Amino acid sequence: MTKQSEGTMRLRILATSDLHGKFVPWNYVLNEESMTGSLAQLATAVKEYRDEHTLLLDAGDSLQENSANLFVERGKTHPMVIGMNAIGYDVCLSGNHDYDYGIDTVRQYFNDLSACCLTGNVYDEDGNRLSKGYVIREIEGVRVAIIGMTTPVIAIMNKKQLGSCKVTDPLEETKAILKKIEGTYDVLIGLYHMGLRQEFNVANSSVAEICQALPEFDLVIASHEHLLVKGTEINGVVTVMNKDQARTMSVIDFNLKQNNGKWEIVDKTTDSVDISTYPADPELMERLKPYDEIARKDAEIVIGELRGGPLIEGMLWLGLPLMEIQATALANLILSVMRHYSGAKVAADAVGNPTANLLPGIIHKSDLAKIYKFSNRLSKVRMNGRHLKQLMEWSVSYFNTYHDGDLTVSIKQDSHDYTYFYFDGVCYEINISKEPGERIEHLTWPDETPVKEDDVFELAGNDYLCNTILLNPGALFEADDMPVLIDPDVFGECGGIRELIGDYIVNVKKGIIIPELKDNWRLTGINWDEEKHLQALKRALEGNIPETFFDAVGHLYQAITELDLIDLLGSGDREE
């Protein structure tokens, strides 16, 4: 859109973040088409929304995930960079995962990008900024200042990869820049690879803290948390955020008017574009085709074979994943991998994917997602027996309390499977007839000695458990009584838990895995009538129980009352 009239103008900002290696509409982890978003689709959307008064910005995390690590090679341009240069980004920021492959990779990323690269709070070993802290772009006389900072938690999460580099406080760095550029801009934009919430109890690691301290910002582009924030105000500062893997693009319009020679913002609007509705740009697809072919061939690599049966015998048990109610060979494999590579005494992980399984036969690299769906990293903390018991009790509050007459195990409404963890390295029972907080019984070490409150040991878990639940003050433990983070990313650029499972199959198991069941835990407190239980199962399998039951929204009788099966399944008043 051009000037509306003399002395007025609309400035448009297009923003993305957390692209995470999605350069074409293909999920190489699953080796299947994925039209939810990609750089190639973004290219089409940007062409529609860009005009001569537009700036295109990205808030970091471009190089990691979706097999993007295949292309992290010194001296060669990454396909994400090729795509971003083709689209024509104006300003880009480094995110925490861009540091996963080391400082040299970040330097090459900055060097290869045609966009201006910002990271105002990372300094190299000589005390020089890794890249600029700000840039001022002028469009038709309107001066737009853009300040860029990366989350300070990279000092924790990427300590190994940072080496001698120093990470500083983004708020203090921002204040210093604002003092330096005072009076030189008309529009002030913050580009931050930081979420809305503070992380690891690190001061000024959230955009909320930035906005509270610096209300002079006209716009803050947040990222890192992969949440869709179309436009909200924090202390009067308009703030936006995008989903990951190019699923959305923020559109912010500033209407400006010239007053006594100075441009002033009259109003601003924010919106979000769903990139899944756009086709891929044919020209960019052709340019990225060689990289797409490499990644697809990589997904088809044979890494081993599963013999002797599936990793889970059966999938759902009256609507609940078997991994949630009994020990399985799949869970044992995942936890064995975590303990092997971390050296931790105890390991914990969540189900994540209720349909996870692997059937006997050849294992391709893309099959690893059938074992472990998400790109979680492997982390390690030091804790004591009291911490462990408290974590376990919190985790198993996931279940509804079992009452006499109930014919199934069920979970609480609004519960999430990623907060229910299974454990290895200890033995335990979950008595679901007890109220939450009193369910973990007979918690022992494998040699049957009790786990004592003051026993100190290391626990391996995914980064969500270790970095968010365990180290978020007030979430589970208070700030002065939390486990100690030993390593937020045990293997760094070597990959996450999914990649470690592949390495375990190839190098530890020599390409052959056989289902191994470790019966170290079980549910107790269940005393239903077996005949009625089997009748209920039969009705469920025949499709006579509504789908709401399979969401495990409460006691079985509640989901099927309208089907007049109360006599079969038990009756009586219940309280959630």
Protein Blocks (a to p, Z undefined) as FASTA:
>chain_A
ZZfbghiacddddddehklopabccdfklopadfkbcfklmmmmmmmmpcfkbccddeej
jlggjhllmmmcghiacfklmmmmmnopabdcddfklmmnojklmmmmmmmpmbdcddfk
bccfkopafbdfbdcddeehiacdddddddfklmmmmmmmnmmaccddfklmmmmmmmmm
goiafbdcddddddfbdehhighiafklmmmmmmmbfbdcdehjopacfbaceehiacdd
ddeehlaccddddddddeehiacdfbdcdddddfklpccdfklmmmmmmmmmmmmmmmmp
cfbdcehiafbecjbeghiafklmoccfklmmmmmmmmmmnopabdcddekiamgccded
dddfklmmmmmmblcdcddddddfklmmmmmmmmmmmpccddehiabdcddehiafklcc
cdehiacdddfkbcehilbghiacfkopacdfklccdddddfklmmmmmmmghklpcfkl
cccdfblclnlmnopfklmmmmmmmmmnnopacdddddfbccehiacdfklmmmmmmmmm
nopacfklmnopacfklmmmmnopmmmnogcdddZZ
